Amino acid sequence: MSLVSVGVGNGEKERIFLEALVKKNLAETPVSEKAPIYYYPIDINSEFVDIALEKVENLPVEKKGIVGFIEGMATLKKRWNSPTLFCILGNTFCNYEPEFILQLVRENLEQGDLFLFDTNLFPAEGSEGQSAREAILGAYTSRENTLFNKYPLLQYGMNPDDFDFELLLAPVDSRIGSLYRTSKKLHILKDTELIIGEKTIDFRKGDIIRMGFTYKYTCDQITAFLGTCGFEVLKTFLSEDQANALILAKKRV
């Protein structure tokens, strides 16, 4: 089997799965007929790919790191063979438009392949939902997170008084109903010129830099999206506090 992980980061989670696959392989397959296990850590950061490979250097698996984007999955999949356990871990699933990411994954899964991803969960409506929204806004609008989002402009010399950071958590419509999604923006408050390398970038008062977003799903909403996008849920693993889920699915025939 191949284990393919996109956005692998430091590869700590992937090592857990590989250790389990190796153990299962050794227990079920005669030594003379041992089937190889292949590992393909993928990330846009080549240093992360190297770190992920180092994490498993002592495991009996064939491995090849790939630097690339998940949007290039149709090209990337030519590097591995089915059956594949395709992973999106580290809570990055929520950073994509749900129908886009699920359609992309489904189109590139073959029969026998499995899809594994993790996600933070958002409580249902009510007092728990309100508390969750307040906690999310508190974390995202903290001084540390605000500086993190402002840093790229500050790094190139923009005056901190010349722009402002805004974060909203608001409901958005989807084919399965209303979902919560963060919205991050940098508002330019004053005409500013930045020099980045050999390029000069002019910002004008009123310009808005739109940044990444994160969806906040309930477990039922994720299950509904998987169903409408042609997946069958095989198993859902919930954390003890019900705040995180690990979902194993396959393409529905």
C-alpha positions, 0 to 999 in steps of 0.5 A, a space after each residue: 500500500 502507498 501512504 500519500 500525505 499532502 501538507 505533510 509538515 513535520 510528518 509526525 502523524 504520518 509516522 504513526 500510520 506507517 508504524 501501524 501499516 508496517 506492523 500489520 504487514 509483518 503480521 499478515 504477510 509471510 517473510 518471503 512474500 513481504 509486500 512493500 509499503 510506499 510513503 510519499 510525503 508532499 508539501 510546498 516547503 521542501 524543508 518539511 519534506 526532508 524533515 518528514 523523510 527523516 522521521 521515518 528513515 528507520 522504518 522498512 518503507 520505500 519513500 520518496 518526497 515530493 514538493 508540490 501543491 494539492 491542486 496538481 494532484 492529477 500530475 502528482 498521482 502518476 508518482 504512486 500506485 494504488 491502493 493508496 491511503 490518501 491523507 490530508 492531516 494537520 487540520 488543513 482540510 478546513 482551509 479549502 472550499 469543501 466542494 473543491 477539495 472533495 471533488 479533487 480528491 474523488 476524481 483522483 482516487 481509484 477503487 481500493 483507495 482510502 481517504 483520511 483527513 482530520 478536522 476541528 469540529 464546531 459545536 451545534 447551535 445553542 450556548 455551546 455554539 456561542 461559546 465556541 464562536 467567542 473562543 475562536 474570535 478570541 484566539 484569532 484576534 489575539 495580539 499574537 495572531 494579529 502580529 502573525 498576520 501583519 508580519 509580512 507587511 511589517 517585515 518589508 517596512 510598512 508602518 503599523 499605523 498604515 494598515 489594520 487587520 480584521 477578522 470575522 467569523 460569519 455564516 455563509 451559504 452552502 449546498 448543505 445549509 449555513 456554515 461558519 467561515 473566518 474572513 481575514 483582511 488587511 485594510 490599507 489606511 494610507 498610501 504606501 510604497 514597499 520595495 520587495 527585492 527589485 519590485 516596488 508595490 504601491 498600496 492605496 488608501 482603501 485597498 484590501 488584502 484578502 487572506 486565507 479562510 477557515 471553515 468551521 464544521 459540525 461533524 454532521 455537516 462534514 458527513 453531509 458534504 462527503 455524501 453529496 460529493 460521492 464519498 462513503 464514510 467508513 469510520 469516524 474517530 472523535 476525540 474525548 472532548 468531541 472537538 476533533 474528528 478523524 474521518 476515513 472514507 472511500 469513493 462511492 461506486 
